[in-house]
Amino acid sequence: MPARFRSAALLWLAACAAPPADLDALVETSLGAIRVRSAGVGPDLVLLHGLGDSGLTWHRIEAPLRAAGYRVHVVDALGAGGSSRPRDGRYDLAAHATRLHEVLVQRGIDRAVLIGNSLGGSTALVYAMEHRERVAALILLAPAAWAKGGWTGGTLWRFPDLIESVMDRVPPRLIARVALLANFGNPLRITEELVLRYAAELAHEGTVAAYVAQQQQVIPDAATLDRWTSGYGSLAVPTLVFWGTRDRILDPAMGERLVAVLPSARLVRLPGIGHVPQLEDPDPVLDELLAFLASL
């Protein structure tokens, strides 16, 4: 083979073997622009945060997951992080699942492990029922699996202008600290750096309005809710469920209820941990999570 062809062939092979470039960009979907941060090489893991949170919640486990040999995709839901924040956007659970599907299709992610916390766990469950062939496994951290004690909604959110007016007068740093106190089992684990990082996200224009809109829309109608929850028993995908024993947002008993109906699920209880275990104490989460992934 002539040297020039040999060199061209080596370059082609190197290009094929090269890891995909890191990507941090907005993905335009039919229901809003979604920011996705992708990095790493290996099987695809898609990380979905909870209501009122953002992709920031995963920052303590992203690097270890990439180092373990996975390509990690951190998704900011509509209204959060780097995604768009339309006041009149669709923030219902079905819309979150639709946007997720469009993101995965556009990114060329044919099959992935979905890792979801709280509302992100709800989105993962709904998506898995609608697109079973695209979900390799589920890892759910305190997912809002049922309306009672799960989706929040309520009379308070019927007065969005009043809520926005009040919240706009409260310093973002104070809101961030109160929110972290509600979500952590041990307040001593809350660092000033974490408070400041969440305060910076809250300060983005449109964040409060998007949060209020989501609270108004988040509870599905009775028929949809029944269809989703009654479908859990048909989800045979391998599933790992985490629940902190000091979760004050969702009743930890929901974990036992969920693994009782999922055909292939296991529950990991996290003593003394609150609603966001991946943020509060990531080490035990990573240990169990990586062992689970290795078993797939």
C-alpha positions in Angstrom: 0.0 0.0 0.0 1.4 3.4 -0.9 2.5 5.5 2.0 0.0 8.2 1.3 -2.9 5.7 1.4 -1.5 4.1 4.4 -1.4 7.4 6.2 -5.0 8.2 5.1 -6.2 4.8 6.4 -4.5 5.4 9.7 -6.1 8.8 10.0 -9.5 7.4 9.2 -9.1 4.6 11.8 -8.0 7.2 14.4 -11.1 9.3 13.6 -13.3 6.3 14.1 -11.7 5.4 17.4 -11.6 8.9 18.8 -14.0 9.6 21.6 -17.0 11.8 20.8 -16.3 15.5 21.5 -17.7 17.0 24.7 -20.8 18.9 23.9 -22.7 21.6 25.9 -25.4 23.1 23.8 -29.1 23.9 23.5 -31.3 21.3 21.7 -34.3 22.7 20.0 -37.4 20.6 20.7 -41.0 21.1 19.7 -41.7 22.2 23.3 -38.7 24.4 24.1 -34.9 24.7 24.0 -33.2 22.2 26.3 -29.6 22.5 27.4 -27.7 19.2 27.5 -24.1 18.7 28.7 -22.5 15.6 27.4 -19.0 14.2 28.1 -17.2 10.9 28.5 -16.9 7.7 26.5 -18.9 4.5 26.9 -22.6 3.5 27.4 -25.0 6.4 27.7 -26.3 7.7 31.1 -28.9 10.4 31.0 -29.3 12.4 34.2 -32.6 14.1 35.0 -33.1 16.5 37.9 -36.1 17.3 40.1 -38.6 20.1 40.4 -37.0 23.4 41.3 -33.5 21.9 40.8 -31.2 21.8 37.7 -28.3 19.8 36.3 -26.2 21.3 39.1 -27.6 18.6 41.4 -25.4 16.0 39.6 -22.1 17.9 39.7 -20.6 15.7 42.5 -21.2 12.4 40.6 -20.6 13.4 36.9 -16.8 13.1 36.9 -16.8 9.7 38.7 -19.3 8.3 36.3 -17.3 9.5 33.3 -14.1 8.1 34.9 -15.9 4.7 35.3 -16.3 4.5 31.5 -19.7 6.1 30.7 -20.8 8.9 28.5 -22.8 11.2 30.8 -25.6 13.5 29.5 -26.9 16.0 32.1 -30.2 17.5 31.0 -31.6 20.8 32.3 -35.4 20.5 32.2 -37.4 23.4 30.7 -37.4 26.3 33.0 -34.1 25.3 34.7 -30.4 25.7 34.4 -29.4 26.7 30.8 -32.7 25.7 29.2 -35.3 28.2 28.1 -37.8 29.6 30.6 -41.0 30.4 28.8 -43.7 31.7 31.1 -46.4 30.1 29.0 -44.4 26.9 28.4 -45.7 23.3 28.9 -44.3 22.0 32.2 -46.5 18.9 32.6 -44.9 15.5 33.0 -46.0 14.3 29.5 -44.2 17.4 28.0 -41.0 16.6 30.0 -41.1 13.1 28.6 -41.7 14.3 25.0 -38.8 16.8 25.2 -36.6 14.0 26.6 -37.4 11.8 23.6 -36.7 14.6 21.1 -33.4 15.3 22.9 -32.3 11.7 22.8 -33.3 11.3 19.1 -31.4 14.4 18.1 -28.3 13.4 20.1 -28.4 9.9 18.5 -28.8 8.2 21.8 -30.7 5.0 20.9 -30.5 3.3 24.2 -29.5 4.7 27.6 -29.7 4.2 31.4 -32.0 6.9 32.8 -31.0 8.3 36.2 -33.7 10.5 37.7 -34.2 12.3 41.0 -37.7 13.3 42.2 -39.6 14.7 39.2 -36.7 13.5 37.0 -37.5 10.0 38.3 -41.1 10.5 37.4 -40.1 11.6 33.9 -37.9 8.5 33.6 -40.7 6.2 34.6 -43.1 7.7 32.1 -40.5 7.7 29.4 -39.6 4.1 30.1 -43.3 3.0 29.7 -43.6 4.9 26.4 -40.2 3.9 24.9 -39.2 0.6 26.5 -36.8 -0.3 23.7 -34.7 2.8 24.4 -34.2 2.3 28.1 -31.5 -0.1 29.3 -32.2 0.4 33.0 -33.6 2.9 35.5 -31.8 4.4 38.5 -34.4 6.4 40.5 -33.5 8.6 43.5 -36.6 9.4 45.5 -38.9 9.5 42.4 -42.3 11.1 42.7 -44.1 8.0 41.6 -47.6 8.7 42.9 -49.7 11.9 43.3 -50.2 11.6 47.0 -47.0 12.8 48.6 -45.5 13.1 45.1 -46.7 15.8 42.7 -47.0 18.9 44.7 -49.6 21.3 43.1 -52.2 22.9 45.3 -54.3 26.0 46.0 -51.3 28.2 46.7 -50.1 28.0 43.1 -53.4 29.5 41.8 -52.1 32.9 42.6 -48.9 33.1 40.5 -48.6 36.8 40.4 -48.7 37.0 44.2 -46.1 34.2 44.6 -43.8 35.7 42.0 -44.1 39.2 43.7 -43.2 37.7 47.1 -40.3 35.5 45.8 -38.9 38.4 43.8 -38.5 40.3 47.0 -36.6 37.6 48.8 -32.8 37.4 48.2 -31.9 34.4 46.0 -29.3 33.4 48.5 -32.0 33.0 51.2 -34.3 31.1 48.9 -31.4 28.8 48.0 -30.5 28.1 51.6 -34.1 27.4 52.7 -34.5 25.0 49.7 -31.3 23.2 50.5 -32.4 22.9 54.2 -35.6 21.3 53.1 -33.9 18.8 50.8 -30.9 17.8 52.9 -31.2 15.3 55.8 -28.2 16.8 57.6 -27.9 20.7 57.3 -24.2 20.5 58.3 -23.6 19.1 54.8 -24.8 22.4 53.2 -21.7 24.4 52.1 -21.7 28.2 51.4 -20.4 27.4 47.9 -23.4 25.3 47.2 -25.8 28.0 48.5 -24.1 30.6 46.2 -24.2 28.3 43.2 -27.9 27.7 43.5 -28.5 31.4 44.3 -26.9 32.3 41.0 -29.3 30.0 39.1 -32.3 31.5 40.9 -31.2 34.9 39.9 -31.6 34.1 36.2 -34.6 35.9 34.6 -37.7 33.8 34.3 -36.7 31.1 36.8 -39.3 31.9 39.4 -42.1 32.3 36.8 -41.2 29.0 35.3 -41.2 27.3 38.7 -44.6 28.6 39.5 -46.0 27.5 36.1 -44.6 24.0 36.7 -46.2 23.8 40.1 -49.5 24.7 38.5 -49.2 22.1 35.7 -47.4 19.2 37.4 -50.3 17.1 38.6 -51.7 14.9 35.8 -55.4 14.5 35.3 -56.9 11.4 37.1 -57.2 9.2 33.9 -53.5 9.9 32.9 -52.3 9.4 36.4 -54.1 6.0 36.7 -52.8 4.9 33.3 -49.2 5.7 34.3 -49.2 4.3 37.8 -51.1 1.1 36.8 -48.4 0.6 34.1 -45.5 0.3 36.6 -46.1 -3.4 36.9 -45.3 -3.9 33.3 -41.8 -2.3 33.5 -39.5 -5.2 33.5 -36.4 -3.1 33.0 -33.7 -3.5 35.7 -34.3 -0.8 38.3 -32.4 0.6 41.3 -34.2 2.8 43.7 -32.6 5.0 46.3 -34.4 6.7 49.2 -33.0 8.7 52.1 -34.5 7.9 55.5 -34.7 11.7 56.3 -36.4 12.7 53.1 -38.9 15.4 54.1 -40.1 16.1 50.6 -41.4 12.6 49.7 -42.3 9.9 52.2 -39.5 7.2 52.2 -42.3 4.6 52.5 -43.0 5.3 48.8 -39.7 3.4 48.0 -41.1 0.2 49.4 -44.3 0.7 47.6 -42.5 1.3 44.3 -40.2 -1.7 44.4 -43.1 -3.9 45.4 -44.8 -3.2 42.0 -41.8 -3.0 39.7 -40.9 -6.5 38.5 -37.1 -6.1 38.6 -36.3 -3.4 41.2 -34.2 -3.2 44.3 -34.4 -0.5 47.0 -31.3 1.0 48.7 -32.1 2.9 51.9 -29.7 5.8 52.8 -29.6 6.4 56.6 -29.7 10.1 57.6 -29.9 11.3 54.0 -32.6 13.7 52.6 -34.3 14.1 49.2 -31.2 14.7 47.0 -28.7 12.0 48.0 -26.5 12.5 44.9 -25.9 16.0 46.1 -25.8 15.5 49.9 -23.7 12.4 50.2 -22.6 11.0 46.8 -20.2 8.3 47.9 -22.7 5.6 49.0 -24.8 6.5 45.9 -21.9 6.0 43.6 -20.9 2.7 45.2 -24.3 1.2 44.7 -24.9 2.8 41.3 -21.6 1.7 39.8 -22.1 -1.9 41.1 -25.6 -1.9 39.5 -24.3 -0.6 36.2 -21.6 -3.2 36.1 -24.2 -5.9 36.6 -26.2 -5.0 33.5 
